[in-house]
Amino acid sequence: MRAWVASHDVQFYESDDFLFGSVADYLATGVRLGQPIVVIATVAHRNGYREAMRARGANPDDLTEGRDVAWLDARDTLSAFMEGGKPNAELFDLTVGRVFESLRRNRRYVMIRAHGEMVDILWREGKADAALALEKLWNELAARHSFSLLCTYARQSLASAARVDGVDRICGCHARVLPSETSGA
């Protein structure tokens, strides 16, 4: 991944081991470059990322919460801006947007590195349209803030989705599709 280029990328995965390694590589690179990181994930995945980051020499315990890092629970964050089964743009800005504002306060030059799996949670719950609407909100937020975002989707959640065009629609929301473990990464 290009270190100082804003982007919105997606990666599909089958195993948590692959997910932990891929996301930890992405986050650890940002930490080494002095980029603040935002992680919006489940408890199990946040713990997996932390452990994998330590194995890569980037100790997340050395980061200052609110200045260098924001670790957010995906379900709690979703509940803060979902309204009527859809993401509310204003509430998204007040929750997620505010996190980016806080990390960039007094240092507008900084590139934030973010990872999120809220879209995958929505997709797994059969809320494909809500997931795609959330991807759109991420793109709108990216127009106002300089950040690189890595979204991840579990392949099994895509297989269970009713929409046959799901992968194409997801990929269409992103600048790049990163190699998955089955594509030789």
Secondary structure, 3 states (H helix, E strand, C coil): CCCCCCEEEEEEECCHHHHHHHHHHHHHHHHHCCCCEEEEECHHHHHHHHHHHHHCCCCHHHCCECCCEEEEEHHHHHHHHEECCEECHHHHHHHHHHHHHHHHCCCCCCCEEEEECHHHHHHHCCCHHHHHHHHHHHHHHHHHCCEEEEEEEEHHHHHCCCCCCHHHHHHHCCCEEECCHHHCC
